[in-house]
Amino acid sequence: MNTYSLNETATRARLAARGAGYEWGLADEVYRSVFWLVQRNLPAPLLLSRLLGLNSSTSDVELGMPNIYERHFSARGTALCPVLVGCAMTDRLQVADIDFEVTFDALHCPLLMLPFMAELAIKFDRVVVIDLDTAEMVTDGNHVRFSSFDLQQLEYTKAGSMNFKPREAVVFDEGENLQLHARVSVDPVVWQALGAFAHNTYAPATEASRNSGAGAGVSDND
């Protein structure tokens, strides 16, 4: 394992997302998600590399966007993108929605959606409970509870739902207040996989740029 700063890791994630077909605005949301997760020592780079590996073009990314009907988020393709669902939920859900269940179709890498749910928990002063098949994630924005450790690396869930509960209805243990970290350990294979996607954002070298030495600043010596 090699260690990197939070910003370095999230920036690589942002470029990787862009290189995999996400628009820059959505790549910024990937940055936010990854930064939040790695700051809490959760395996965002691994899951992002798996998520991006499912995409071969911008049209593949678009298939992960949700169609929204009332409080149900359905997939345009085989499964939803967790970042796109998270963005849609934070943009769309209002105070009037917190008394109702929110449901969604099949979803890739649900951990990447957690930072957006934490944002909703703080916004509405509620605890968010995310049910995924037989497991669940619970957060009040500061604490996080996983019903199963394996949930942190879950690559796919058939369907899910989200409910808002009053804060007093859920008591968190002290260990569920995740420690904040300044650096993150990333498997070299995962780091290189993200770098391969990020490389797609680099401008191709031209004879003139090679002669002038341009491009030296984007070499990857990690």
C-alpha positions in Angstrom: 0.0 0.0 0.0 1.1 3.5 -0.8 -0.1 6.6 1.1 -1.4 9.8 -0.4 -3.0 13.1 0.7 -6.7 13.4 0.7 -6.6 16.1 -2.0 -4.2 14.1 -4.2 -6.4 11.0 -4.0 -9.7 12.9 -4.6 -8.1 14.8 -7.5 -7.0 11.6 -9.1 -10.5 10.3 -8.7 -11.9 13.4 -10.3 -9.7 13.1 -13.4 -10.4 9.4 -13.6 -14.1 10.0 -13.6 -13.7 12.6 -16.3 -11.5 10.2 -18.3 -14.2 7.5 -18.0 -16.9 9.8 -19.5 -18.3 11.8 -16.7 -18.9 15.5 -17.4 -16.6 17.9 -15.4 -19.5 18.9 -13.1 -20.2 15.3 -12.2 -16.4 14.6 -11.9 -16.4 17.3 -9.2 -19.1 15.4 -7.4 -16.9 12.3 -7.6 -14.2 14.3 -6.0 -16.5 15.3 -3.1 -17.7 11.7 -2.5 -14.2 10.2 -2.6 -12.7 13.0 -0.3 -15.4 12.4 2.3 -15.0 8.7 2.3 -11.2 8.5 2.3 -11.1 11.1 5.1 -12.9 8.4 7.1 -10.7 5.6 5.9 -13.4 4.0 3.7 -12.3 2.2 0.5 -13.6 4.8 -2.1 -10.7 4.4 -4.6 -11.2 0.7 -4.9 -15.0 1.0 -5.5 -14.5 3.9 -7.9 -12.0 1.9 -10.0 -14.6 -0.9 -10.2 -17.4 1.5 -11.0 -15.4 3.3 -13.8 -14.4 -0.1 -15.2 -18.1 -0.6 -16.1 -18.0 2.4 -18.4 -16.5 2.5 -21.9 -18.1 5.7 -23.1 -20.2 8.8 -22.1 -23.3 6.9 -23.1 -22.5 4.2 -20.5 -22.4 6.9 -17.8 -25.7 8.3 -19.0 -27.3 4.8 -18.5 -26.4 5.1 -14.8 -28.5 8.3 -14.5 -31.8 7.9 -12.7 -35.3 8.4 -14.0 -37.3 9.9 -11.1 -41.0 9.3 -10.5 -42.1 10.8 -7.2 -39.8 9.2 -4.7 -38.6 6.3 -6.8 -35.3 6.4 -8.7 -35.2 3.9 -11.6 -32.3 2.9 -13.7 -32.1 3.7 -17.4 -29.7 0.8 -17.9 -28.9 -2.3 -15.9 -28.0 -0.4 -12.7 -27.7 3.1 -11.2 -24.5 5.1 -10.6 -24.3 5.9 -6.9 -22.8 9.3 -7.5 -25.5 10.3 -9.9 -28.2 9.0 -7.6 -26.6 10.9 -4.7 -26.6 14.1 -6.6 -30.2 13.7 -7.7 -31.3 13.0 -4.2 -29.6 16.0 -2.6 -31.0 18.2 -5.4 -34.5 16.9 -5.4 -35.5 15.7 -1.9 -37.2 18.4 0.3 -38.4 18.5 3.8 -41.8 17.3 2.6 -40.2 14.0 1.6 -38.7 13.0 4.9 -41.9 11.3 6.2 -41.9 8.9 3.2 -39.7 6.0 2.0 -37.5 6.7 -1.0 -36.8 3.7 -3.2 -34.3 3.0 -6.0 -33.5 0.2 -8.5 -30.3 -1.8 -8.8 -27.2 0.2 -7.8 -23.5 -0.2 -8.3 -21.0 0.4 -5.4 -23.5 1.9 -2.9 -20.7 3.2 -0.5 -20.0 6.0 -3.0 -23.6 7.3 -2.3 -23.0 7.6 1.5 -21.5 11.1 1.5 -24.6 12.5 -0.2 -26.9 10.7 2.3 -24.8 12.2 5.2 -25.4 15.6 3.6 -29.1 15.0 3.6 -29.0 13.8 7.3 -27.4 17.1 8.3 -29.7 19.2 6.1 -32.9 17.7 7.5 -31.5 17.0 11.0 -32.5 13.3 10.7 -30.8 9.9 10.7 -30.8 8.4 7.2 -31.2 4.6 7.0 -30.3 3.0 3.7 -31.5 -0.6 3.2 -29.6 -2.6 0.6 -30.9 -6.2 0.1 -30.2 -7.7 3.5 -27.8 -5.0 4.8 -28.0 -1.4 5.8 -26.0 1.8 6.2 -27.1 4.3 8.8 -25.7 7.9 9.2 -26.6 11.1 11.0 -23.9 12.9 9.0 -21.2 12.4 11.6 -21.6 8.8 12.6 -21.8 5.8 10.3 -23.1 2.3 11.0 -22.7 -0.6 8.7 -24.7 -3.7 9.5 -22.0 -5.8 7.8 -18.3 -5.0 7.2 -18.7 -6.5 3.7 -21.1 -3.7 2.9 -18.1 -1.3 2.6 -16.9 -3.1 -0.5 -20.3 -4.2 -1.9 -20.2 -3.8 -5.7 -23.9 -4.3 -6.5 -27.3 -4.3 -4.9 -30.5 -5.4 -6.6 -32.6 -2.6 -5.1 -32.7 -0.4 -2.1 -34.7 2.1 0.0 -34.0 5.0 2.2 -35.9 6.3 5.3 -35.4 9.3 7.5 -35.7 8.8 11.3 -35.7 11.3 14.1 -32.2 11.6 15.7 -33.4 10.4 19.1 -34.6 7.1 17.5 -31.1 5.9 16.7 -28.3 5.7 19.3 -24.8 5.4 17.8 -21.8 3.9 19.5 -18.7 5.9 20.0 -16.9 3.7 17.6 -19.3 4.7 14.9 -18.0 8.3 15.0 -15.4 7.7 12.3 -12.0 9.1 12.9 -10.8 11.7 10.4 -7.6 11.0 8.6 -5.1 13.3 6.8 -3.7 10.6 4.5 -5.1 7.5 2.8 -3.5 4.1 1.8 -4.3 2.9 -1.7 -3.4 -0.3 -3.3 -0.9 0.4 -6.2 -3.1 -1.6 -8.6 -6.1 0.6 -7.8 -4.0 3.8 -8.0 -2.7 2.8 -11.5 -6.2 1.8 -12.6 -7.5 5.3 -11.7 -4.4 6.8 -13.4 -5.2 4.9 -16.6 -8.7 6.6 -16.7 -7.2 10.0 -15.8 -4.7 9.7 -18.6 -7.7 10.0 -21.0 -8.0 13.7 -20.0 -4.4 14.6 -21.0 -4.0 16.4 -24.3 -2.2 14.2 -26.9 1.4 15.3 -27.5 2.1 17.1 -30.8 5.5 17.6 -32.5 5.5 21.3 -31.4 4.6 20.4 -27.8 7.3 17.8 -27.6 9.9 20.2 -29.0 9.0 22.8 -26.5 8.9 20.4 -23.6 5.2 20.7 -22.9 3.6 17.9 -21.0 6.3 17.5 -18.4 3.9 18.6 -15.8 1.5 15.7 -16.3 4.0 12.8 -16.0 3.0 10.3 -13.4 5.9 9.3 -11.1 3.8 7.9 -8.3 
